[in-house]
Structures are given as structure tokens and as C-alpha cells.
Amino acid sequence: MATRATLRSRREARREADRRFGARLLGSAAAAAVTAVPFGLLLVLVEGRWGPLRRVDAGAARRLHEIALGHPLWTSVLRFLSDRVWDPVTLRTAVALLTCWLVYRRAWRLAAWSAVTAVAGGCIGLLVKVVVERARPSLQDPVARAPGFSFPSGHAMTATTSFAVLLLVLLPLVPRSWRPLCWGAAVFSVVGVGFTRVALGVHWFSDVLGGWLLGLTVVALTARAFDAWRADTGRPPAAVGEGLEPELTEERPEAGASA
């Protein structure tokens, strides 16, 4: 009887931990829209049309547009990277496949974190675009066009959240000697996405910066919720360099979690 009572108590504790995890995860995603201080400051400057920021935006757009017009082959490469390799649909598909694989591996909570981070990032970015309603750059002889509003850059935000999810999930499966290369590839891709959007004349520099900051905020807050679940189930905190769930290398990554 005592054993059954103990097992029942543990199951209840785990269910309670899961409920708290879900609440924290969704709460963190919602809070990401209003708690990002750097992003909030940038938003105020954009909405207030702060002179120095506008000059930076205009100068970057003008110089990069001149380069794009003078180098058609270079521009074609940028368009291929922006519209194919780093396109939001491509990156979201990669995250969706990763989430399905996590479900197959029975890493339920890590799969939930991956899905919520990606979906929250997309929804929050779209909401901010609609609220701010910033027009995209209007350049003579444009080399590319994009629909919708400009701030923040959806490409930059999606790249930030997507590469963060891929990196933080898959790091435990990567040999330590290769991990710096993975970090470098992720950072290069996120920066590269931002560069292509400004160079193609479809975003201001501050749009890209806003996408990066807002994306990082979403990832940081949802990752914090995941760490809270680990603490609730008796698991030690995981270092960023180890990934969110170092136990992913095990046959059943979350089977041993206990309150």
C-alpha cells in the first residue's frame, strides 16, 4: 500500500509539475511581447522617428542599394539565400520536422518548447507589425519587393527563433569539438539573414535589429520556463553550451524526471 501511495504521489507531483510548466511556457511567450526592454526602447525610437536612427537606416539602405544595383550576380545570390535557404517557410519547416522528431523520441516537453517558441515568435512578430504599421523602404530601381509592413523584420525574427531552437535542442547530440562550429553557423546565418534583407532594400536596419531583439526575447523567456520545469522535476539546470535537455542522448530523455 505504501508503495502504491508513493507511486501515486509521484505521478501527481509530476502532473502538477507539467501543469506548472505549461502555464509558465505560455505565460513566458505572452510576456515576451511586453518585457523586452531593448526592443521596447528601439520601438519607441522607431515610432518617434528619432533623427540619428533614421539617418543610420537611410545611409545603410542607400549604400547597400548602390552595391546591389552595381553587382547583379551578388544580388542574385542574396535573393536566393533570402528567398530559399533562409526563407521563413524553410526555417519553420525545419523546426516543425524537429518537433515531430522530438515527439517520436518521447521528449514531450522539449517538443512543446520547440513548437511554442516558433509559433509565439511568428504571432508576436506579426502582431507588432500590425500595431507599428511601418512602411518598407521605397527605393528607385528596387532589386526586390516584399509585402506587408516593415518593423520588425519577420525574416530576422524567424531566423533568430528557428536557429536558437535548432541549436539548443540538438547540441547534446553534437560532439563537443564541433559545438563552436554549430554556434558559429547559427550566428552567421542569423546575421546573414539580416544583411540580405537590408541589402535587398526590403527592410531598414532598425527593422532587422528589432527582429533580432524580439526573437531573442521569446527564446530567452520560453527557455526559462523550460528550466523551471526541469527544476520542478528534480533535474539540475542545464548550461547553455549543453543544450536545453542534455538527456536527449538517452533512449527516453524525460522518463526519469521526478518531482
Protein Blocks (a to p, Z undefined) as FASTA:
>chain_A
ZZmmmmmmmmmmmmmmmmmmmmmmmmmmmmmmmmmmklmmmmmmmmnopaklmmmmmmmm
mmmmmmmmmmmmlmmmmmmmmmmmmgmklmmmmmmmmmmmmmmnopmklmmmmmmmmmmm
mmmmmmmmmmnopacdddehiabdcedjfbdcfklmmmmmmmmmmmmmmmmmpcfklmmm
mmmmmmmmmmmmmmmmmmnopacfklmmmmmmmmmmmmmmmmmmmmmmmmmnopacddfk
lojblmlmpmblmlmgcZZ
